[in-house]
């Protein structure tokens, strides 16, 4: 490809800097960066990284908390032709060593409080708040003047969440992510006048690639927070600092369960985005009733596709609150049977994708790549139903469907029924081994107030066919989740299946 004819991840920022150089691009803590300042910082950071002895194509781990430095580190890797490897900052021990080792990271950008968790033989560079950190070195770093990366070059390894197996590194190119940014901008109505807050971990593809980078592309001012603290978010909304918020269902559930949810002034919030896991319909109904003028968007997808695949817009919610919407601009999706043949509308099957947003496969995992990419389509592992109007409704993950007495039961349907009981704060439904039923439908519940197992089973039987109701209810203080809010059902099956 002729240089300059393509589009790269770092080029998204460069164009915004040329278009609106003096506009504030990012606020974090006490620091603020205009678009020109941010672009200059990325250029200097690219030089700093190459001074570490790295060469284009090397993998660079990023093991840090949310910050402006984290963003600069990612964009600097993109500009220098390096492959960024975001790592969950909550990982330790073997889980952390696995991703750093499997990716072959030659350097890990990290925050000082996390550095000790890394294996001893890993070369590190502090992102911030330390002598010799990436931010500190920018003051004397020359601007990057090396070759531009190509659109087909790898720019990131996005590791899957690993809810059912060891994480796999989805190989994302500049081309794939730039296509995904345009899909996000068009489907989510992102504009320069929005005031978004980015509170979810930036190592997770949803916050980084569905919101932060697309918002940088359109020239918005972005507020980055360390974490999704409910008090802080509500204070920012009431103060008029932010009007656009993305959060997974676990955060929205927490907000809806707050004692002051009914009294806080949230009228300044214009756009509410939810995704990363399935939103319980009863919770969405409560949110929409409390905030009738708020525009809700359901975002659905997975790491391998950048991650946005479908969107349910504000005007599409009525009558289909359980839907994840229709495919975005650059995504083609089908629902197929086990033989890869299309199933009729209204029939359950696996979602498969074809898209320029898709990854190139899994890093150093040819067998898993071949299994996922077959017959020219990517097999998502999600079970869904498509209606005659093109709207998709996710039923379950293939591996989370419960086989009870030879009948397949979708855990989501049972969860939605239980969420209508006032004594349920959160719930995850799983199948556990059973001599009679093959798998017994089991509800793991975080209770609100006093509630008994018998009460919840009776409630489910009033809402569902009796064979779908839980055979057992287990009460816990909290559900295990990854940082994107997905419930780790694998951990629940291991904990209660013995």
C-alpha positions in Angstrom: 0.0 0.0 0.0 1.3 3.5 -0.8 2.1 5.4 2.4 -0.5 7.9 3.3 -3.4 6.1 1.5 -4.5 4.1 4.5 -5.7 4.9 8.0 -4.1 3.9 11.2 -5.1 4.0 14.9 -2.6 6.8 15.7 -3.7 8.6 12.5 -7.2 9.0 14.1 -5.6 11.3 16.7 -3.4 13.1 14.3 -6.3 14.2 12.1 -8.2 15.5 15.1 -5.1 17.4 16.2 -4.8 19.1 12.9 -8.5 19.9 12.8 -9.0 21.2 16.3 -5.5 21.6 17.9 -6.5 23.8 20.8 -9.6 21.9 21.9 -9.2 19.8 25.1 -8.9 16.1 24.2 -8.4 14.5 27.6 -8.8 15.4 31.2 -7.4 13.1 33.9 -7.0 14.2 37.5 -5.2 17.5 37.5 -3.8 17.1 34.0 -5.4 18.3 30.8 -4.2 17.7 27.2 -5.3 19.6 24.1 -5.4 17.6 20.9 -2.1 19.1 19.7 -0.5 18.4 23.1 -1.8 14.8 23.1 -0.5 14.2 19.6 2.9 15.6 20.4 3.0 13.4 23.6 2.2 10.3 21.5 5.0 11.2 19.1 7.5 11.7 21.9 6.4 8.5 23.6 6.9 6.5 20.4 10.5 7.6 20.4 10.9 6.7 24.1 9.6 3.2 23.4 12.0 2.6 20.4 14.9 3.9 22.6 14.2 0.8 24.8 15.6 -1.4 22.0 12.2 -2.3 20.6 11.6 -2.8 16.9 8.3 -2.7 14.9 6.3 -5.8 15.5 7.5 -6.3 19.1 4.8 -6.8 21.6 4.5 -4.4 24.5 2.4 -5.3 27.5 0.4 -2.6 29.3 -0.3 -3.5 33.0 -1.7 -0.3 34.5 -4.6 1.6 35.9 -6.7 4.0 34.0 -4.8 7.2 33.2 -3.8 9.6 30.5 -0.4 7.8 30.5 -2.1 4.5 29.7 -3.8 6.1 26.6 -0.5 7.7 25.5 1.3 4.4 25.8 -1.3 2.7 23.6 -1.2 5.3 20.9 2.6 5.5 21.0 2.8 1.8 20.3 0.5 2.3 17.4 2.6 5.1 16.0 5.9 3.2 16.4 4.6 0.0 14.8 4.6 -1.9 18.0 1.9 -4.4 19.1 0.1 -3.3 22.3 -1.0 -6.0 24.7 -3.5 -4.7 27.3 -3.4 -6.8 30.5 -6.1 -6.8 33.2 -4.6 -4.9 36.1 -6.3 -7.3 38.6 -4.3 -10.3 37.3 -1.5 -11.8 39.4 0.5 -14.9 39.6 0.1 -17.5 36.9 -2.7 -15.7 35.1 -0.5 -12.6 34.7 2.6 -14.6 33.7 0.5 -16.5 31.1 -0.5 -13.4 29.1 2.9 -11.7 29.3 4.6 -15.0 28.3 2.1 -16.2 25.7 2.2 -12.8 23.9 6.0 -12.7 24.0 6.0 -9.1 25.4 9.5 -7.6 25.2 8.6 -4.8 27.5 5.7 -4.1 29.9 4.4 -0.6 30.6 3.2 -0.6 34.2 2.3 1.5 37.2 4.7 1.5 40.1 2.3 -0.2 42.5 1.8 -3.1 40.1 5.4 -3.7 38.9 6.2 -6.2 41.7 3.4 -8.5 40.5 5.2 -9.1 37.2 7.7 -12.0 36.7 11.2 -11.1 37.7 12.6 -11.5 34.2 10.2 -9.1 32.5 11.6 -5.7 31.4 9.4 -2.9 32.6 9.0 0.9 32.0 6.8 2.9 34.5 3.9 4.7 32.9 3.8 7.5 35.5 4.5 8.7 39.1 8.1 7.4 39.1 11.5 8.5 38.1 12.2 7.7 34.5 8.5 7.1 33.7 7.0 7.4 30.3 5.4 10.7 31.1 8.5 12.1 32.7 10.6 11.2 29.6 8.3 13.1 27.2 9.9 16.4 28.2 13.2 15.5 26.5 12.0 13.0 23.9 12.5 13.9 20.2 9.4 13.6 18.0 9.0 10.3 16.3 10.2 10.5 12.7 10.2 6.8 11.7 8.0 5.1 9.0 4.3 5.1 9.4 2.7 1.7 10.2 0.7 0.0 7.5 -3.1 -0.5 7.8 -2.6 -4.3 7.7 0.0 -4.3 10.5 -1.0 -5.7 13.9 -1.6 -3.0 16.5 -3.0 -4.9 19.4 -3.5 -8.4 20.9 -6.9 -8.3 22.6 -7.1 -11.2 25.0 -10.5 -12.7 25.4 -12.0 -12.6 28.9 -11.3 -16.2 29.6 -14.7 -16.9 31.2 -14.7 -20.5 29.9 -11.0 -21.3 29.0 -7.6 -19.8 28.9 -7.6 -16.3 27.3 -6.7 -16.1 23.6 -5.0 -13.1 22.0 -7.1 -11.8 19.2 -4.8 -10.2 16.6 -6.2 -6.8 15.7 -4.9 -4.7 12.8 -5.0 -1.0 12.3 -7.5 -1.6 9.5 -9.8 -3.6 11.7 -9.9 -1.1 14.6 -10.4 2.0 12.3 -13.3 0.3 10.7 -14.7 -0.5 14.2 -14.3 3.2 15.2 -16.4 4.3 12.3 -19.1 1.7 13.1 -19.2 3.0 16.7 -19.4 6.6 15.7 -22.4 6.0 13.3 -24.3 3.5 15.4 -23.9 5.3 18.8 -24.4 8.9 17.5 -21.0 10.0 18.9 -20.3 13.7 18.3 -17.7 16.4 19.3 -20.3 18.1 21.5 -20.7 15.1 23.8 -19.1 15.1 27.2 -18.2 11.5 27.8 -16.7 9.9 30.9 -14.5 6.9 30.6 -14.6 5.0 33.9 -14.3 1.3 32.9 -10.8 -0.2 32.5 -9.0 1.0 29.4 -7.4 -2.4 29.0 -10.9 -3.6 28.1 -11.8 -3.2 24.4 -15.3 -1.8 25.0 -14.2 1.3 26.9 -11.1 1.9 24.7 -12.3 1.0 21.2 -16.1 1.6 21.3 -15.9 4.9 23.2 -12.5 6.6 23.9 -10.8 6.2 20.5 -14.0 7.0 18.5 -14.6 10.0 20.7 -11.1 11.2 20.0 -11.8 10.7 16.3 -14.8 13.1 16.4 -12.9 15.6 18.6 -14.8 15.4 21.9 -13.4 16.3 25.3 -12.9 13.0 27.2 -12.8 12.6 31.0 -10.9 9.6 32.2 -11.6 8.2 35.7 -9.6 5.7 37.7 -12.6 3.5 38.3 -16.4 3.5 38.0 -17.3 4.9 41.4 -21.0 5.5 41.8 -20.7 8.6 44.0 -18.2 10.2 41.6 -20.3 9.4 38.5 -23.4 10.9 40.0 -21.5 14.0 41.2 -20.1 14.6 37.7 -23.6 14.2 36.2 -25.2 16.6 38.6 -22.4 19.1 38.1 -22.9 19.0 34.3 -19.4 17.7 33.7 -20.5 14.7 31.7 -23.5 13.8 29.7 -22.5 10.4 28.2 -21.8 7.3 30.2 -21.0 3.7 29.2 -21.2 1.0 31.8 -21.8 -2.7 32.0 -25.1 -4.0 33.6 -23.3 -4.6 36.9 -22.7 -0.8 37.2 -26.2 0.1 36.1 -27.6 -2.5 38.6 -25.5 -0.9 41.3 -26.9 2.6 40.4 -30.5 1.3 40.3 -30.1 -0.3 43.7 -28.7 2.8 45.4 -31.0 4.3 48.1 -30.5 7.8 46.6 -31.2 6.7 43.0 -34.7 8.1 43.0 -33.6 11.5 44.3 -30.3 12.4 42.6 -30.5 14.8 39.7 -29.6 12.9 36.6 -31.4 15.1 34.1 -28.0 16.2 32.5 -27.3 12.7 31.4 -28.3 12.5 27.7 -26.8 9.2 26.5 -26.6 5.9 28.4 -24.7 3.0 26.9 -24.8 -0.5 28.3 -23.1 -3.7 27.2 -20.2 -6.1 27.8 -22.7 -8.6 29.2 -26.5 -9.1 29.0 -28.7 -6.5 30.7 -31.5 -8.1 32.8 -34.8 -6.8 31.3 -36.4 -6.0 34.7 -33.4 -3.8 35.6 -33.6 -2.0 32.2 -37.3 -1.4 32.8 -36.6 0.2 36.2 -33.9 2.5 34.6 -36.1 3.6 31.8 -39.0 4.3 34.1 -36.8 6.4 36.4 -35.1 8.2 33.5 -37.7 8.4 30.7 -35.9 11.1 28.6 -32.5 9.3 28.7 -31.4 7.7 25.4 -30.4 4.1 26.0 -28.1 2.2 23.6 -27.4 -1.5 23.9 -23.9 -2.4 22.6 -23.1 -6.0 21.9 -20.1 -7.8 20.5 -16.8 -9.5 21.5 -13.1 -8.9 21.5 -12.5 -10.6 18.2 -14.6 -8.0 16.3 -13.2 -4.9 17.8 -15.6 -5.4 19.9 -18.8 -3.7 18.6 -21.0 -6.0 16.4 -24.6 -4.9 17.0 -26.5 -1.9 18.5 -30.0 -1.4 19.7 -30.7 2.3 19.5 -32.9 4.5 21.7 -35.8 4.5 19.2 -35.6 0.7 18.9 -36.1 -0.4 22.5 -39.9 -0.4 22.6 -41.2 -3.9 22.5 -37.7 -5.5 22.3 -35.9 -4.7 25.5 -34.2 -8.1 25.4 -32.7 -7.4 21.9 -29.1 -6.4 21.2 -30.1 -4.7 18.0 -28.9 -5.0 14.4 -25.4 -5.3 13.0 -23.4 -2.1 12.8 -22.1 -0.5 9.6 -19.2 -2.9 8.8 -20.6 -6.1 10.2 -22.5 -8.9 8.4 -24.1 -11.4 10.8 -26.1 -14.6 10.4 -27.7 -17.2 12.7 -26.8 -20.7 11.7 -27.2 -24.3 12.8 -24.5 -26.8 13.7 -23.8 -27.4 10.0 -23.4 -23.7 9.3 -26.7 -23.3 7.5 -29.0 -20.4 8.1 -31.9 -21.1 10.4 -35.3 -19.5 9.8 -36.1 -16.2 11.5 -37.3 -16.8 15.1 -35.2 -20.0 15.4 -32.3 -20.3 17.8 -28.8 -20.7 16.4 -25.2 -19.6 16.7 -24.2 -16.1 15.5 -21.5 -15.9 12.9 -19.8 -12.8 11.5 -18.0 -11.6 8.5 -16.4 -8.1 8.8 -13.3 -6.0 8.1 -13.4 -5.4 11.9 -12.5 -9.0 12.7 -9.2 -10.1 14.1 -6.7 -12.0 12.0 -7.0 -15.0 14.3 -5.5 -15.9 17.7 -1.9 -15.3 18.5 0.2 -18.5 18.2 -3.0 -20.6 18.4 -3.5 -22.1 14.9 -6.0 -24.8 15.9 -8.2 -22.4 17.8 -8.1 -20.0 14.9 -9.1 -22.7 12.4 -12.0 -23.8 14.7 -13.3 -20.2 15.1 -12.8 -19.2 11.4 -14.5 -21.9 9.3 -16.5 -21.8 6.2 -15.4 -18.1 5.7 -17.2 -16.9 8.8 -16.2 -16.3 12.4 -18.2 -18.4 14.9 -19.0 -16.3 17.9 -20.1 -19.0 20.4 -23.2 -16.9 21.1 -26.7 -18.3 20.7 -29.2 -15.9 19.4 -32.5 -15.5 17.5 -33.0 -13.1 14.6 -36.4 -11.7 13.8 -38.0 -10.7 10.5 -36.8 -7.1 10.9 -33.2 -8.0 11.4 -33.0 -7.6 15.2 -30.9 -10.1 17.1 -31.7 -11.3 20.6 -28.9 -13.2 22.5 -30.1 -16.3 24.2 -26.9 -17.5 25.9 -23.4 -18.4 25.4 -23.2 -21.9 23.8 -21.2 -23.2 26.8 -23.7 -21.7 29.3 -26.8 -23.4 28.0 -28.1 -25.9 30.5 -29.0 -29.4 29.5 -31.7 -30.5 32.1 -33.3 -33.8 31.5 -32.4 -33.6 27.8 -34.0 -30.2 27.4 -31.9 -27.2 26.6 -32.6 -24.2 28.9 -31.2 -20.7 28.4 -29.9 -19.3 31.7 -30.8 -15.7 30.7 -34.6 -16.5 30.7 -34.4 -17.9 34.2 -32.3 -14.9 35.4 -34.8 -12.4 34.0 -37.6 -14.2 35.9 -35.7 -14.1 39.2 -34.8 -10.4 38.7 -38.5 -9.6 39.0 -38.4 -10.7 42.7 -37.7 -7.8 45.1 -35.4 -10.0 47.1 -32.9 -10.5 44.3 -30.1 -7.9 43.9 -28.1 -10.0 41.5 -28.3 -13.5 40.1 -26.4 -15.9 37.9 -28.0 -19.2 36.7 -25.8 -22.2 35.9 -26.1 -25.9 35.3 -24.5 -28.2 37.9 -24.0 -32.0 37.4 -27.0 -34.1 38.5 -27.5 -37.9 38.4 -31.2 -37.5 37.5 -31.3 -34.3 35.4 -27.8 -34.4 33.7 -27.6 -30.7 34.8 -29.7 -29.2 37.5 -30.8 -25.5 37.0 -29.1 -23.7 39.9 -29.5 -20.0 40.8 -26.6 -18.2 42.6 -28.2 -15.2 44.2 -27.0 -12.0 45.9 -30.0 -11.3 48.1 -31.6 -8.0 49.0 -33.2 -8.2 52.4 -34.7 -11.5 53.7 -35.6 -14.1 51.1 -35.6 -17.9 51.1 -34.7 -20.6 48.6 -38.3 -21.8 48.6 -39.7 -18.3 47.9 -37.4 -17.8 44.9 -38.2 -21.3 43.4 -41.9 -20.7 43.8 -41.5 -17.2 42.2 -39.7 -18.7 39.2 -42.4 -21.4 38.8 -45.0 -18.6 38.5 -43.0 -17.0 35.7 -41.7 -20.1 33.9 -42.5 -23.6 32.9 -41.7 -25.8 36.0 -38.8 -27.6 34.3 -37.0 -24.3 33.8 -37.3 -23.2 37.4 -34.2 -23.7 39.6 -33.9 -27.0 41.4 -31.6 -25.2 43.9 -30.8 -21.7 45.1 -27.4 -20.7 46.6 -26.9 -17.4 48.3 -23.6 -15.5 48.1 -22.4 -12.1 49.1 -21.2 -11.2 45.6 -20.8 -12.8 42.1 -17.3 -13.3 40.6 -16.8 -11.0 37.6 -14.1 -9.9 35.3 -13.3 -6.2 35.0 -15.8 -5.7 32.1 -18.6 -6.8 34.4 -19.1 -10.3 32.9 -20.1 -12.9 35.5 -17.5 -15.7 35.6 -19.9 -18.7 35.5 -17.0 -21.0 35.1 -15.9 -20.1 38.6 -19.4 -20.7 39.9 -19.6 -24.1 38.3 -16.2 -25.0 39.8 -17.2 -23.7 43.3 -20.6 -25.3 43.6 -20.2 -28.3 41.3 -18.0 -30.4 43.6 
